[in-house]
Every structure is written in structure tokens, then in C-alpha cells.
């Protein structure tokens, strides 16, 4: 008597049954709990953000509450509000704060006015090949050193520089060193950070909307003001955040082309280095932090950040 044994079809490999390992059980558990999986995925970057950013801000606030011993020059960890009161009531700090906010606002306005036509041409007029060339051209200044660009503008705006050579036949004069040179240099430095968000926002505007506006009798400026501008407003806000915040904390450009005009970053640098007064420097550094938080809160109330 013969017993028939089951035969395996030719060409079909034998697949072993999956083993119930710890890794497999963990994978199945995470697949059934997507919120837990997302929490574990974000835990590392959120921990790093809390360590580097939030902890640094807390340390800055604590340092601002300390004092410096006038005899030994050492930091005394005695908590007091003297530094913050001195910063809020001192006429020097009020003047420098107004100057810093004014320069940051002017730099932001100049960058937006320059970036809008450039980004519009890149997104809606240029061909696909020319778009790539223009994007590379916008990014190229970011490959150069910050100091090289700042000193280049110092040379351009100096007496007997390139700018004076260009405007002298027309009766013009170089602005030299000072606030105008600071605004020009900072506007150049942060312009790519404003062009790229606006360019990305304009790319998301459908061409059909522009054609529909033209078919309905809309003029060029009416189309830009009523159709394009509301749709790219979040992109403009994003670019303004970059230029405004970067200008608030800058101090190197002011040292190079600003002349005797100081900004908040220069006061922080002076108190950290020459004066060796770290608590007062921390108190001054709280001013641009409060300003940028107030700026973000004002922008958020407009609803522009909801569509970013």
C-alpha cells in the first residue's frame, strides 16, 4: 500500500512562515496606533528644538536677572531687575531700539518692492529654461561669504568708489557710511530670502485666473491688486519675516558700513566683549526677541500665516 505525498508545484519557492519577533510585534503595534508613531517620530527633533531654542531663551532670561560685581568683574548670581529696568528706561537703548526697528522695516520694504517684479517675471513671464537660470542667479550670492559681500559694498559706497564714479557725471554723490549704506547693504544681503518665497507663491497662482481677469475687463494693475496680491500675501509675509528678523539682530554690517550708528546687535556685542557685562547684554538681547514675537503676533492676527 502506497501513501500519496503532496507535491509542491514546480517553480514556486517555499516561503517560511513569518516569525513572531519583537520587531515585528512592535511594527504591528505602531501601525495600529498612528498617533503614537507620529509622536515617536517627532520626539527627537522636538527635544532638540526645546534644548537649543527654549532652553537657550530661558538661560538668556535668567542671565539678564544677574549682575556684575563692579570691583572684581565677576558675574554675581543675585537676582535683580536692574538690567531690564535700565534697558527699558535708558534713553540710549530707546534711541537704538527705534533706529533698529526703523532700519529693519525699511530693509523689509525695499526688499519686497524689489522682489515682487523679479519674482513675477520669474514665475509668469520667463520660460522654463530661463526660470532655472534666474533661480540659480538669485541663489548665487548666498554662496559667497557674508563678510566679502559686506566689505564689497563698503568699497562701492566709499568716497571715490564705484557708486560715486557712476553718479558723479549727473551731479550725484555717494551716501558714504551711515544708515543709508546700512539699509542698502542689508537689503542686498537679505533679498534672496524675500525673492524665493514670493516666487514660490506666484507659481501657485493659476494662469487661468489672470486670463479670466483679463477676459472680464480687468486692467493690469487691477488684476495684480485684486487677484494676485491677495493670493501671494502669505508668501510676502514669509519673506518679510526673514528680512525683518535678520536685520534686527545684525551687527557686522553696521560695524562695516554703518559708521557711528549703532543697532541693538552692536550693543549686545559691545557688552559681551569690551564691557564684559553679560547680564546687561542678555537684557538688551531680549528687546529684539520681544519685537519679533510682537511682529509674528501682529502678522498672525491678519490670518496670513494660516495659508503658509
PLY file of the C-alpha trace (Angstrom):
ply
format ascii 1.0
element vertex 308
property float x
property float y
property float z
element edge 307
property int vertex1
property int vertex2
end_header
0.00 0.00 0.00
1.47 3.36 -1.07
0.82 6.70 0.57
0.45 9.72 -1.69
2.67 12.58 -0.59
1.72 16.13 -1.51
3.84 17.60 -4.19
4.95 21.21 -4.43
4.26 22.96 -7.73
7.37 23.32 -9.75
8.81 26.85 -9.76
7.05 28.12 -6.61
9.52 28.66 -3.75
8.71 27.66 -0.23
8.05 30.83 1.84
8.71 30.26 5.52
6.08 31.48 7.91
6.97 34.85 9.45
8.43 34.58 12.90
6.75 36.47 15.70
9.72 38.62 16.65
9.82 41.64 18.93
10.49 43.95 15.98
7.51 42.58 14.08
5.21 42.92 17.08
6.42 46.49 17.57
5.83 47.29 13.90
2.30 45.91 14.03
1.59 47.84 17.24
2.81 51.12 15.72
0.82 50.56 12.54
-2.33 50.28 14.64
-1.54 53.46 16.60
-0.62 56.20 14.09
-0.64 58.97 16.71
1.92 57.16 18.80
4.03 56.59 15.69
3.89 60.29 14.85
4.81 61.23 18.42
7.85 58.97 18.39
8.88 60.35 15.00
8.73 63.95 16.19
10.15 63.34 19.67
13.83 63.69 18.64
13.52 66.99 16.69
11.15 68.45 19.29
13.59 67.54 22.04
16.41 69.18 20.13
14.27 72.28 19.49
13.39 72.51 23.17
17.00 72.05 24.21
18.53 74.52 21.77
15.83 77.16 21.48
13.55 77.17 24.52
16.32 76.31 26.98
18.54 78.98 25.42
15.81 81.59 25.81
15.29 80.57 29.42
19.03 80.82 30.09
19.06 84.25 28.43
16.24 85.48 30.67
17.91 84.11 33.79
21.24 85.72 32.87
19.52 89.08 32.41
18.45 88.91 36.05
22.03 88.60 37.32
24.52 91.38 37.99
28.23 92.06 37.56
30.42 92.87 40.53
31.89 96.31 39.85
35.12 95.55 41.74
36.02 92.05 40.54
34.13 91.99 37.22
32.70 88.58 38.00
29.05 87.67 37.49
27.03 87.66 40.70
24.06 85.31 40.59
21.95 87.66 42.66
18.57 88.09 41.03
17.53 91.65 40.30
15.57 93.61 37.69
18.13 96.41 37.46
19.37 95.44 34.00
15.89 95.17 32.50
14.82 98.46 34.11
17.96 100.17 32.81
17.28 98.90 29.29
13.62 99.97 29.36
14.24 103.42 30.82
17.61 104.36 29.34
17.44 106.96 26.56
20.34 105.32 24.71
18.56 101.97 24.47
15.29 103.61 23.42
17.04 105.53 20.64
18.93 102.47 19.41
15.75 100.37 19.54
13.84 102.87 17.39
16.76 103.06 14.97
16.98 99.27 14.73
13.23 98.81 14.13
13.24 101.62 11.56
16.17 100.12 9.65
14.59 96.64 9.74
11.26 97.98 8.43
12.94 99.97 5.64
15.06 96.98 4.61
11.95 94.80 4.52
10.02 97.34 2.44
12.88 97.81 -0.03
13.33 94.04 -0.44
9.59 93.48 -1.05
9.43 96.26 -3.66
12.44 94.82 -5.48
11.43 91.17 -5.09
7.86 91.50 -6.42
8.70 92.33 -10.07
11.64 89.94 -10.13
9.58 87.06 -8.75
6.65 87.85 -11.07
8.90 87.78 -14.11
10.46 84.51 -12.98
7.11 82.81 -12.30
4.83 84.16 -15.05
6.92 85.58 -17.89
10.18 83.67 -18.18
10.41 80.34 -19.95
11.14 77.15 -18.05
14.81 77.25 -19.00
15.16 80.94 -18.11
13.40 80.26 -14.79
16.10 77.80 -13.81
18.80 80.28 -14.80
17.18 83.05 -12.78
16.75 80.83 -9.72
20.45 79.99 -9.86
21.26 83.69 -10.27
19.19 84.53 -7.18
20.89 81.80 -5.15
24.44 82.59 -6.29
25.00 85.49 -3.82
24.28 83.06 -0.98
27.34 81.03 -1.99
29.66 83.97 -1.28
30.91 84.87 2.17
28.84 87.30 4.22
31.93 89.36 5.06
33.06 89.51 1.44
29.70 90.94 0.37
29.61 93.46 3.21
33.14 94.69 2.51
32.36 94.81 -1.21
29.51 97.24 -0.51
31.84 99.24 1.74
34.16 99.65 -1.23
31.29 100.51 -3.59
29.78 103.16 -1.29
33.04 104.71 -0.10
34.42 108.02 -1.29
35.91 107.71 -4.78
34.18 104.33 -5.04
32.29 102.78 -7.93
28.96 104.36 -6.94
30.41 107.87 -6.84
32.11 107.26 -10.19
28.72 106.35 -11.72
26.65 109.21 -10.30
29.29 111.98 -10.40
28.57 112.94 -14.07
24.91 113.53 -13.11
25.72 115.62 -10.04
25.09 112.74 -7.62
27.05 111.94 -4.50
27.80 108.71 -2.69
25.92 108.18 0.59
29.17 107.14 2.30
29.00 105.30 5.60
25.88 105.62 7.73
22.27 104.49 7.86
21.66 104.72 4.07
24.66 102.45 3.45
23.42 100.07 6.15
19.96 99.86 4.54
21.42 99.31 1.07
23.81 96.59 2.23
21.24 94.75 4.36
18.68 94.93 1.55
21.17 93.29 -0.78
22.11 90.61 1.75
18.54 89.51 2.53
16.99 89.99 -0.94
17.24 86.29 -1.96
15.33 85.29 1.20
12.47 87.53 0.06
12.50 86.67 -3.65
12.27 82.90 -3.22
9.10 82.77 -1.03
7.31 85.27 -3.29
8.40 83.32 -6.37
7.04 80.11 -4.85
3.77 81.87 -4.02
3.40 83.25 -7.55
3.98 79.82 -9.03
0.89 78.59 -7.17
-1.28 81.30 -8.76
-3.08 79.65 -11.74
-2.59 81.38 -15.08
-6.28 80.81 -15.76
-7.16 83.36 -13.07
-5.08 86.01 -14.78
-6.67 85.16 -18.13
-10.14 85.24 -16.60
-9.48 88.65 -15.10
-8.35 89.94 -18.48
-11.40 88.45 -20.21
-13.67 90.20 -17.72
-12.07 93.55 -18.48
-9.65 93.76 -15.60
-6.70 96.07 -16.17
-3.14 95.04 -15.32
-2.91 96.91 -12.04
-6.43 95.87 -11.03
-5.56 92.23 -11.67
-2.37 92.50 -9.66
-4.08 94.29 -6.78
-7.34 92.31 -6.60
-6.31 88.85 -7.81
-2.57 88.28 -7.47
-1.74 90.24 -4.32
-4.32 88.53 -2.02
-3.11 85.11 -3.14
0.59 85.82 -2.60
0.14 87.79 0.62
1.24 84.82 2.81
4.40 84.49 0.67
5.13 88.21 1.11
4.67 87.84 4.86
7.05 84.87 4.88
9.71 86.88 3.06
9.23 89.86 5.36
9.78 87.67 8.42
13.19 86.67 7.08
14.37 90.18 6.21
12.90 91.82 9.34
14.26 89.30 11.84
17.70 89.06 10.21
18.02 92.86 10.15
17.04 93.14 13.81
19.93 91.01 15.00
22.62 92.07 12.56
25.66 93.91 13.87
28.50 93.02 11.48
27.17 95.06 8.55
26.57 98.04 10.83
30.19 97.86 12.01
31.43 97.73 8.42
29.28 100.35 6.64
27.18 101.97 9.38
29.72 104.42 10.68
28.96 105.60 14.21
25.33 104.47 14.07
24.71 101.53 16.38
21.94 98.98 16.46
20.82 96.53 19.12
23.20 93.85 17.90
26.13 96.22 18.33
25.15 96.99 21.92
24.96 93.26 22.69
28.35 92.67 21.08
29.93 95.60 22.96
28.65 94.49 26.35
29.70 90.88 25.78
33.18 91.72 24.52
34.62 95.07 25.60
32.45 95.76 28.66
32.33 92.12 29.81
28.79 92.68 31.09
26.97 89.52 30.08
23.81 90.18 32.16
23.27 93.60 30.55
23.93 92.11 27.10
21.30 89.45 27.81
18.82 92.13 28.85
19.45 94.04 25.61
19.10 90.83 23.57
15.59 90.38 24.96
14.44 93.50 23.07
14.68 92.07 19.50
13.20 88.80 20.75
10.16 90.64 22.13
9.90 92.71 18.94
9.92 89.70 16.64
7.35 87.91 18.79
5.14 91.02 18.64
5.64 91.14 14.85
4.65 87.49 14.47
1.61 88.03 16.68
0.51 91.01 14.58
1.02 89.04 11.36
-0.87 86.07 12.79
-3.88 88.25 13.55
-4.10 89.15 9.85
-4.53 85.45 9.02
-1.61 85.47 6.55
0.22 82.67 8.40
-2.74 80.29 8.09
-2.08 79.74 4.40
1.68 79.22 4.59
0 1
1 2
2 3
3 4
4 5
5 6
6 7
7 8
8 9
9 10
10 11
11 12
12 13
13 14
14 15
15 16
16 17
17 18
18 19
19 20
20 21
21 22
22 23
23 24
24 25
25 26
26 27
27 28
28 29
29 30
30 31
31 32
32 33
33 34
34 35
35 36
36 37
37 38
38 39
39 40
40 41
41 42
42 43
43 44
44 45
45 46
46 47
47 48
48 49
49 50
50 51
51 52
52 53
53 54
54 55
55 56
56 57
57 58
58 59
59 60
60 61
61 62
62 63
63 64
64 65
65 66
66 67
67 68
68 69
69 70
70 71
71 72
72 73
73 74
74 75
75 76
76 77
77 78
78 79
79 80
80 81
81 82
82 83
83 84
84 85
85 86
86 87
87 88
88 89
89 90
90 91
91 92
92 93
93 94
94 95
95 96
96 97
97 98
98 99
99 100
100 101
101 102
102 103
103 104
104 105
105 106
106 107
107 108
108 109
109 110
110 111
111 112
112 113
113 114
114 115
115 116
116 117
117 118
118 119
119 120
120 121
121 122
122 123
123 124
124 125
125 126
126 127
127 128
128 129
129 130
130 131
131 132
132 133
133 134
134 135
135 136
136 137
137 138
138 139
139 140
140 141
141 142
142 143
143 144
144 145
145 146
146 147
147 148
148 149
149 150
150 151
151 152
152 153
153 154
154 155
155 156
156 157
157 158
158 159
159 160
160 161
161 162
162 163
163 164
164 165
165 166
166 167
167 168
168 169
169 170
170 171
171 172
172 173
173 174
174 175
175 176
176 177
177 178
178 179
179 180
180 181
181 182
182 183
183 184
184 185
185 186
186 187
187 188
188 189
189 190
190 191
191 192
192 193
193 194
194 195
195 196
196 197
197 198
198 199
199 200
200 201
201 202
202 203
203 204
204 205
205 206
206 207
207 208
208 209
209 210
210 211
211 212
212 213
213 214
214 215
215 216
216 217
217 218
218 219
219 220
220 221
221 222
222 223
223 224
224 225
225 226
226 227
227 228
228 229
229 230
230 231
231 232
232 233
233 234
234 235
235 236
236 237
237 238
238 239
239 240
240 241
241 242
242 243
243 244
244 245
245 246
246 247
247 248
248 249
249 250
250 251
251 252
252 253
253 254
254 255
255 256
256 257
257 258
258 259
259 260
260 261
261 262
262 263
263 264
264 265
265 266
266 267
267 268
268 269
269 270
270 271
271 272
272 273
273 274
274 275
275 276
276 277
277 278
278 279
279 280
280 281
281 282
282 283
283 284
284 285
285 286
286 287
287 288
288 289
289 290
290 291
291 292
292 293
293 294
294 295
295 296
296 297
297 298
298 299
299 300
300 301
301 302
302 303
303 304
304 305
305 306
306 307
